[in-house]
Amino acid sequence: MNKNAKTADPALHGHPDLVASITEEIRASGPITFARFMELALYHPRFGYYSRLETRADADADTPGGIGEDRIGWGGDYFTSSDVHPVLAQALARQVRQMDDLLGRPDLLTVIEMGAGKGTLAHDFLTACAKESGGVFDRLRYMIIERSPAMQAAQRATLVPWLGQSGRVAWVSKLDELSAGSLVGVLFSNELVDAFPVHRLRIEQDEPKEVYVDCQGGRFCERIWPISTPALKEYLRRLDLSLPEGYNTEVNLEALAWMKGVARVLGRGFVITIDYGHTARDLYGPDRQRGTLLCYYHHLVSEDPYTRVGLQDMTAHVDFTSLAAVGEESGLHVTGFTNQMSFLMGFGVEQLLESLEPGSAEFQSVVQLLRPEGMGRTFKVLIQHKGVTEPQLDGLRFRPFFGEALSQNAMENHG
Ligand SMILES: C[S@@+](CC[C@H](N)C(=O)[O-])C[C@H]1O[C@@H](n2cnc3c(N)ncnc32)[C@H](O)[C@@H]1O
């Protein structure tokens, strides 16, 4: 044994079984697209970040928490709005109530949350609905579409109070399991689309080239090769983008397929998509030459997806222009586009702040969701509808200027 040999830090490289599995795939079939790498890192059926059943608590007795908590939340790698304060869930409950009125109060109102993480938003949403007498609760069926069995287990644990109520909460693992036009109600998601695997592109000699992942000397490394599918060039062409030499960015093709799937399932109702993101003009603008891919591990942010593979989260900001355009093509009309701060203002978040002790922990939490330089503005809210005529929604009462930019872009570039 060489006493001077440095032992590789397994956490730095990643989950050993996952790293072995990805390395094996590369050995067998050659370098893989970054999108495939991200798919395996996050969703490999056994060892992916979201699929893994083992928790940090299994490895370290001092780390508290189950499957959900050890990834999402203050004890995990990153937090979402739902971890900060229930006010977003409460606003969504009020928005859904208004949508229910616009749908004529159907006998059964289905609310689907897709990608529910550890189930906090679902918990707070159901709590808010249950508190309102004469609201939607008696007619409400809450369905979660969650691809990871491990996250489903975490959601079941969070939603224990409702599990005994017949037909109240149900799970499916894929949108495809629902039949066309079957949804009358609302489908919402918070930080789902930014968790889809993305293709990474680099402009070289005026052409988009793609990032592939190879393995050399026991470490992952990148190769820049011709794009793996013409869909990537088509995506950029439709946005009429001219990206400069050396520009790095991401394209989320899965987001487009998802939007088409949502349009297929929705018979009548609304889609609410909340996520980190921008209009295409902003996302693919000069301020983001390095792209937006980020990794989160114990609340540390890094741009290196090749360390802690399977042990850290990865996300990329969402192109809302393309989502809206594909939605329009598939029969979903844009009701409006705003940011989290404006959405919450539509439900009187200022009054909530006035009722709280300034400087108290709760006051600070609500402010955190509203901060213009943080969650308040980076998080956008896209609402789409089908089978409802020109709905006016409280969540869209305050629209910053870019709200119009989205629909103009969508019309200019996508007919
Ligand atoms: C960032 S977390 C969402 C957090 C949660 N919505 C919240 O507010 O705290 C992303 C979730 O989406 C799930 N997910 C990712 N892709 C999915 C897909 N195609 N279908 C269903 N769930 C998916 C992940 O397993 C994970 O539970």
PDBQT file of the ligand as one rigid body, heavy atoms in Angstrom, charges set to zero:
ROOT
HETATM    1  C1  LIG A 501     -37.176  20.386  -7.015  1.00  0.00    +0.000 C 
HETATM    2  S1  LIG A 501     -38.230  19.135  -6.549  1.00  0.00    +0.000 S 
HETATM    3  C2  LIG A 501     -39.791  19.940  -6.373  1.00  0.00    +0.000 C 
HETATM    4  C3  LIG A 501     -40.030  20.559  -5.057  1.00  0.00    +0.000 C 
HETATM    5  C4  LIG A 501     -41.469  20.763  -4.650  1.00  0.00    +0.000 C 
HETATM    6  N1  LIG A 501     -42.383  21.011  -5.720  1.00  0.00    +0.000 N 
HETATM    7  C5  LIG A 501     -41.558  21.910  -3.624  1.00  0.00    +0.000 C 
HETATM    8  O1  LIG A 501     -42.301  22.854  -3.843  1.00  0.00    +0.000 OA
HETATM    9  O2  LIG A 501     -40.882  21.816  -2.606  1.00  0.00    +0.000 OA
HETATM   10  C6  LIG A 501     -38.510  18.302  -8.091  1.00  0.00    +0.000 C 
HETATM   11  C7  LIG A 501     -39.468  17.139  -7.952  1.00  0.00    +0.000 C 
HETATM   12  O3  LIG A 501     -39.929  16.786  -9.255  1.00  0.00    +0.000 OA
HETATM   13  C8  LIG A 501     -39.861  15.364  -9.393  1.00  0.00    +0.000 C 
HETATM   14  N2  LIG A 501     -39.810  15.091 -10.838  1.00  0.00    +0.000 N 
HETATM   15  C9  LIG A 501     -38.829  15.395 -11.704  1.00  0.00    +0.000 A 
HETATM   16  N3  LIG A 501     -39.143  15.034 -12.951  1.00  0.00    +0.000 NA
HETATM   17  C10 LIG A 501     -40.390  14.503 -12.890  1.00  0.00    +0.000 A 
HETATM   18  C11 LIG A 501     -41.288  13.958 -13.858  1.00  0.00    +0.000 A 
HETATM   19  N4  LIG A 501     -40.962  13.876 -15.155  1.00  0.00    +0.000 N 
HETATM   20  N5  LIG A 501     -42.474  13.519 -13.428  1.00  0.00    +0.000 NA
HETATM   21  C12 LIG A 501     -42.833  13.589 -12.118  1.00  0.00    +0.000 A 
HETATM   22  N6  LIG A 501     -42.025  14.078 -11.164  1.00  0.00    +0.000 NA
HETATM   23  C13 LIG A 501     -40.817  14.543 -11.534  1.00  0.00    +0.000 A 
HETATM   24  C14 LIG A 501     -38.627  15.008  -8.575  1.00  0.00    +0.000 C 
HETATM   25  O4  LIG A 501     -38.561  13.642  -8.258  1.00  0.00    +0.000 OA
HETATM   26  C15 LIG A 501     -38.841  15.897  -7.356  1.00  0.00    +0.000 C 
HETATM   27  O5  LIG A 501     -39.758  15.341  -6.456  1.00  0.00    +0.000 OA
ENDROOT
TORSDOF 0
